[in-house]
Structure formats: C-alpha cells, structure tokens
C-alpha cells in the first residue's frame, strides 16, 4: 500500500456545496481549524496539537487547489507550532508558569513589517515564475501575513489578532474564487473568532498592566 492509497479516501467528495464537491480533507480542515482558533482565543495549550493536525489536512487541500505558497506555509506552521507550544509553557520567565499577553514592541514591528514586505515580494516572483498559480500575489500576501501573525501568537502578542484579521479578509474571497467554499466559510468563522480573541487578549493585557502598576516598587 502506497501513501497515495492512504490519502486517496480523504480526497474523495463527501458533500456538495453550491454544486461543488467538498472532500473529506476540506471538512476535516474545517473542523480542526475552527477548534484550533477557539482554543487560541481561550489561551488553551491544546490549540497547538490541534493546529498541527489542521496543518496536515490543509497541506493536502491546498496542493490539490494550486495554492502552493499556502501549502508550503503549513509546513512552516508545524515548526512554529512546536516553538509556540514550548514558549507558552516555558517562556514566562522564572516564577511564571504561563506566558502573559504582551504588546508587540517597536523593534518587533520594524522587522516584522520588513520581513512581511520582502516575503510577499519574493514569494510573488517565485510563484509567478515557477508555478502555475493564478493568484501569486494574493497567495504570497496571505502567506506573509499568516507568518507574521503566527509569530505574534507564539509570543502572545495581542496585535497578532489584527494580523490574522487582515489575512482572513483576503483569505475569504480568495478561497471562494478557488471554489473552496467550505474553507471560505471556515475563514469567515475564523474572522469572528479572531474578533473574540482580540477582545479576550486585550482584556488580559489590560489586567496584567493594572497588576504591574499595583505592585509596589
């Protein structure tokens, strides 16, 4: 039995949405992705293993749909998930069991924006010249935004939610254009969860700042 034989059932249609077949891969990506974002919003450690499972489903889905940058991005996400998992449990410093929510520093913003711009340009050129992608810029842009947001998520930077919101606003019409309607709907749900996550993390940040002010020098 080959790997293709194992993966083939996941690629078979399960339901039809708007006259478009929806595979097991897309359905499983939908469920695991929604659960992952909900767990992130609640700062639950289980978001990392659930997220890794989601990445594996999306590697299959995006490769089939010609979204090569998004498929490759999932591999990077798996590596970042391992880093984020460790950081959330060990990155709080001595005497701190949980990594606190913080704001992104000016230095972090500088290199994040620079890396995002360079990454978008480089990926756009690569996808345009080396693949048959029909949406090289948008594929590259969402890839860069997602990587920037994931870094912030790993470090519990509250502004990571704004980056996810920006990415989702591009992902929703992009996936609909590629006829991945269930995935487009999933990202609409992600957008709502991101707004909830932003509100929850902002509250935690405000509480943490008040506690720091209350501590006598």
Order of alpha helices (4+ residues) and beta strands (2+ residues): alpha-beta-beta-alpha-alpha-alpha-alpha-alpha-alpha-alpha
